[in-house]
Amino acid sequence: MSLDVRLRRLALPLLALALVAIVLVVQVANGGGGYAPNALADPCAARSATSTPATLDALGQELVLLGLDGAACRLGTSREALTLDLAQHHDDPSDAQVAALKAGLLDAVARMKSAGTLPPSADLIDQALDASDLNSLAKLAIRALPDSIVDRALPTDEVLRQAIENLDVRSLLTGLDDSDHLGDLVTRAVVKAAEQTITAKLRGLV
């Protein structure tokens, strides 16, 4: 093997090492020489209630996110610690945890209403009707109603509050076995309860 070939083969590893060294020097110069884990978010800090797509699923996800923050704040812990504890003791959640989660969800509704981020109920009825057992004629009649009538008859915040009040949080948590699934579990339950509440109220309109 010629000297030129050997030098070319050696040049690439040396160049790579030089680039790594440069990156490390830049990181250290910018205070990146040590590792510090990300601090847990303060659940009591005001989280902005954002506008959500006009679907019950998206609305449920936002409610649960804000609701878990509210529950953790009430209990004096972090949202991460609360979800982990609920997963570990899902068969016997404390009365305080059950009450805090329901109160947190109700507070989330109030916060979203105050922020003006709740979608009108007329935008949500299609999903509720699709999941309902109403006959096709009743569904057609309801879908033909003006949005203004639906919105007056079914204020979104009232629908959500009633759905949450009817939620059996203790039984819901019993089905939890993984902290990563808590948000999905509660979201599905809130969405289902909202669908049932909307359907029950819609029956009175036709």
N, C-alpha and C positions, 0 to 999 in steps of 0.2 A: 504494500500500500504506500502510495507516494506521500510525501510530507504535506503537500497541498490538501489532499483528501482528508488526512488526519486532522489538519488544522480546521477545515470546514466543519467536520463532524463535532469537533470540540467547541466550535464557536457558538452553536445553537444553545447547548446547555448553559454555557457561560452567560449568554445574552438573557436567557430566562431567569437565571439567578440574579442577574443585575437588575432586571425589571422588578422582581419580587422585593429585592432590597430597597429599591426606590419607593415602592408602595408602602413598605413598612416604615420607612423614614418619614414619609408624608403623614401617615396615620399617627405616629408618635408626636410629630410636630403639631398636629391638630388635636392633641389630647386623647387620642384613641389607643393609648398604650395599655389601658386596663379594660377589663370587661365588667360592665355593671348591668344586671338584669333590669328589664323594663319595670318601672313602678306600676303597681296595680292602680287602675282607675278608681277615683273616689266616687262611690255610688251616690253620695250626697251632693256632688257637684251638679249644677244645672246642665243637663244634656239637652241640646236643642231638639225639639220635636219637629221632625222633618216631614214634608209632604210625601205621601206615599201614593203609588199607583192605585187607582180606584178598584181594588179587588179585596175581598175579605182576607185572602192569604197574606198579602203585603201589609194590610192594616193590622192583622193579628201579630205578625212578626214585630212590627214597630211597638205595639202595645206591650208585648212580652219583654222586649228589650228595656223599655222604660219601667215596666212593672217590676222586673227583677232588680233594677237599680233601686227603686223605691223600697222594695222589701229588704234588701241588704242594708240600706241606710237605716231603716227602722230597727234592724237587729244589731246595728253597730259592727257590721262585717263587710267584706268585699263581695262583689257579685260572684267572683270565682270561688271564694270559700263557701258561699251559700249553696251554689249549685253542686259543689263536691259533697258537702254535708248532706244535702237532700238525696243525692244518689246513694250515699253510703248508708243512710238511715231511712230509705224510702218506705220501708214497711212500718215505720213508726215516727212520722214527722211530728215535731212538737206543735202544741197549740199556737205558740208564738209564731212559728214558721208559717203555719197555715193561714193565720190571721194576717201576717205581714204580706204574704204573697197576694192574697185577695185585695187587701188595702192598696198595695202597690199597683195592681192592675187598674183599680178604680181611679187612683190618682193619675195614672197614665192617660185615662180617658179625659179627665178634667184638664190636664196639661195640653193635650192635643186640641181639645175644643178651644181653650184659651189662645193657643197659638194659631188657630184657624187652619189646622192641617187635617181635620177630619173630612173625608169625602162625603158628598151628599148621599143619602140612602138610595136615591134613584139610580145611582151608579153601581149599587151593590146587589140589587134585587135579582138580576139575571142569574148570578151564581147561587143565590138562595133558592130561587125557583127550580133551577136544574137539579138541586139536591132534595127538593121537596116531593111529597107524594100527592100534590094537587093534580087534579085531572087537567088534560090539555086545554079544555075550554076555559077553565079558571086561569090558567097561566096566560093564555092569549088575552083574556080580559084585563088582567093585571098589567101586562106589558103594554096594553093600549092606554093605560091611565097617563095623564100628563105628569111630568116629573114634579111639578109644583105640588100636586096633590099627594104624591108619595112622600115627598120630603116633609110636608107638614104633618102627615099622619105618622111618619116613622123618623123622628129626629135621630140622627146617627148616634149621638152621645147617649140618648135614652136607650136605644137598642143595645148598645154595648154594655151599659151599666146593668141592664136587666139580665143580659147574657152572663155577665161575670157574677152577679149576685146569685144566679141559679147554678153556678159552677160548683161542683163538689170537689174542692181542692184536695182534701185528704184522700179521697178515693183516687183522684187523678195521680197524685204523687206515688201511690202504691204501685202503679204500673211502671215506675221509673227504675232503671237499672244501670244507667250510664249518664254521667253528668253532661256529656256532649249532646245528649238527646233531650235534655230538659226543655230547651227552647222550642224544639219541634213538637214535643208532647203537649206543652201548654198552648202553643199556637194552634195546633189541630183542635184542641178542646174548645178554645175560645171561638174559633171559626165555626165549629159545629154548633155551639150554643147560639152564636149570632144567627146562623142560618135558621135554626129552629125558632128563634125569637122573631125574626123577620117574617117567616112563613106564617106563624101564629097571628101576627098583626095584619098580614096581607089578607088573611081569610075574611077579616072584617070589612074589607074594602070592596068585595065582590059578592 
